[in-house]
Structures are given as structure tokens and as C-alpha cells.
């Protein structure tokens, strides 16, 4: 009976899916398992912005587009204009880690602001080129 119960619990854990999101704690990225009802880019941004230890502001996402295996996200630059270098870096990592972990079939992410391609996210990080998935995998 004990073996059956252990096998049953193991089987349930294999089929229980939860998503991981990246959050900020002590100026570092941490990962939290959450449940997201409908796994879309919009819902992921809503969930990220709902946490107090997140740098993702509400309504930051203007639009998003899938082009082949790439995801293009359009952000509202007015909401992140006053970020420090550290905030900008952690904000970007939060978004990249979370999107790559939860959106299947993408291998790179491009970021545009206010419908236009720009060189810098705020003042410090170059976003002219894409961000490849292999650099932003959540560690096990």
C-alpha cells in the first residue's frame, strides 16, 4: 500500500504543471512556481506585474508579435524611464527568463519600445539585437 501511494503521488507530480516566473529578492533574481490560467504573453506580464517584488509595471506591454520562432515584445517606455542601471538589468532578466520558460516554440526575443526599434532599453542595456534563449534558461 505504501509503495502504491508513493507511486501514485509521483505520477501526479509528473502530470501537474506549474509555471516558473522570475522575481526580485535582495537585488537578485529568484524563481517562483505559480499557476497561470491561460498561458499567453499578456497573462504572463499581468502575473509578473502583480507581485510586489517585481520590477515589471502594470500595463508595460503595448503589443507582442510572433514571427517564426521569434517573439517581439513592444514595451511602454514611459513606465521604465526612471530605472537605474540595476533596475533595468533585473527588469530585463525577469522578462526574458519568464517568457523563455513559459512560451514554447520561441528561440529569441526582440524588444521594441513604443512601436519602434531602439538601441537602448532605458539608458544602459542595448536591445538593438535579439536575446537568444540559450542564454536565459532557468537553472534547475
N, C-alpha and C positions, 0 to 999 in steps of 0.2 A: 504494500500500500504506500509506503514511504517513497519507494522508487517511482511509483506511478505518479504521485503528487509532484515530485521533483521534475520528472519528465514533462508533466502537464504544464507546470509553471515555466519551464524552459521553452516549451513550444509556444506558449502565449507570448513570452518576451520576444521571441523571434518575429512574431507577426504584429506586434504592437509598434507602430511607427510614431516617432516624435521628431520634431524638427529642432535643430540647434540654431540659436541666434547668438550673435556676438554682442556683449555688453561691456561697460567700462567699470572697473573696480581698481582703486588705488593707482590710477593712471596707467592701467594695463588692460588688455583685452581678456575677458573671461567668456566662457561658453555656457549657455543655459539651454536645457531641453524644454521646449514648450510645445503646445498643441496649437496649430493654426488651422482654423476650419477649412478654408478654401485656399490652397497654396497658389497664390498669384503674387506678382511683384508688388501690386498695390497693397495687398494684405500684409505682406512682409514688412513694408515700410510703416504701415499702421501699427503693427505689433512692436516694431523697434521704437517708434516714437512714443509708445505708451509707457515705457519704463523710465523711472526717474534716473537710473544710472546709464542712460543712453544719450548720445550727442545728436541723434537724429531728430530734427524738429518735426512737428506735425506739419503736414501739407508741403513737405520739401519736394515731393515727386510731382513734376509737371506732367510727364508722359514717359512711356517706355515703348521700345520697339524691338522686335526680334528680327534679325537679318541673318539668315543661315544659322550658324552656330554661335552668333554673337548677340549680346544684349546691349542695347543702347538705352541709357537712362538720362532723362532730362531733369535737371535739378533747378530749383528756385534759388538763385544766388543771393537774393536779399536776406534769406534766413540764416546764412552761414557767413555773411560778410565780415563779422567781427570775431571770427575764430582765431585763436592763437595758432602757432605752428603745431604745437602738441595736440590741440583740439582738432585741427584739420587732419592730422595724421590718424588719430584714433577714430574720427568720424569715417574716414575713408576705409580703414580696416574693418570697422563694424559693417559697413555696407557690403564690401567685397566678400568677406568671409561668409556672411549670412546668405547673400544671393547665390554664391557658388555652392554652398552646402545644400540649398533647398530648391533651386531651379535646375531641373535636369535638362541635359542636352546643350548647355552653353559651354563654350571653351574660352570665352573672353568677354570682358565688359568694357564698353566705351562710355565715357561720361561727357555730357554736354550741359551747358548752363543756359537757361532762358532761350532754348531753341537754337543755340549757336555753339559751334566748336570753339573752345578757348584753350589757351596754353596752360593756365594755372587754375586750380580749383578755387582757392581764395587768394593766397599770396605766395604759397610755398611749394605746393605739390604740382608737378607737371602732369596734366591729364590729356595732353595732345594725342598721345598714343594709347593703345588699349592696355588693359590689365589682364594677363593670362591666368587661367585657372590654376595651373600647376604651381604658381607662387602663393596661392591663397587657399590652401586646403586646411580644414580644421584638424589639428592633431588629435590622434586617438587617445 
